[in-house]
Amino acid sequence: MKKIKYVIIVTALTMSAFLFGRFGNRDIIDMNQVADIQADTDGAQITLLDGNGYYWER
């Protein structure tokens, strides 16, 4: 009975780690899509190949 509990716990932890990694990180930029980066003392302007731009402030 203890072995079944451990299997259930490990399965639940594995599934939650997978789901968090899959759907939890929406603030990541694919660096293969970056066309230009312009930096100044306050932050950086990142422009993607599709024309979208993001400003990263310090």
N, C-alpha and C positions, 0 to 999 in steps of 0.2 A: 504494500500500500504506500510506503514511503517513496518507493521508486516512481510510482505514478504521479505523486505530487511534485516531485522534482522535474519530471518530464513536462508536466503542465506548466510549471513556473518557468522553466527554460524556454519552452515554446512561446509563452506569453511575452517574455522579455525579448526574444528574438523578433517576434512579429512587431512589437512596439518600436524597437530600434529601426527596423526596416521602414515602417510607416513614417516615423519621424524623419528619417533621412530622405525619404521619397517626397514627402509633402511639407516638411517643416522649414526648409531653407529656400525661401522665395526671394531672398535679397542677394543672390549671387549672380555675378556677371560672367558670361562665357567669354574668356579672354581671347578665344579664337575669332570672336565677332567684333573685337575692338579695332576701330579704324584710326583713332587719334586720341592722345592724352595730352592735355595742356595743364601744367601745374603753375600755381603762384603761391604766395605766402599764406593764403587763407584756405586753399584746398586744391582740388583737381577737377577739370572738366573732362569727362570720358565720353567719346562719341563712338557709336557702334556703326557697323556697315550699313544697316537699314536706315540710318539717319537719326535714330533716337539718341538723346544725350542725357547724361547723368552728372550731377555735381556732387562731389564728395567733399564735405567740409571737415576741417580738422577739429 
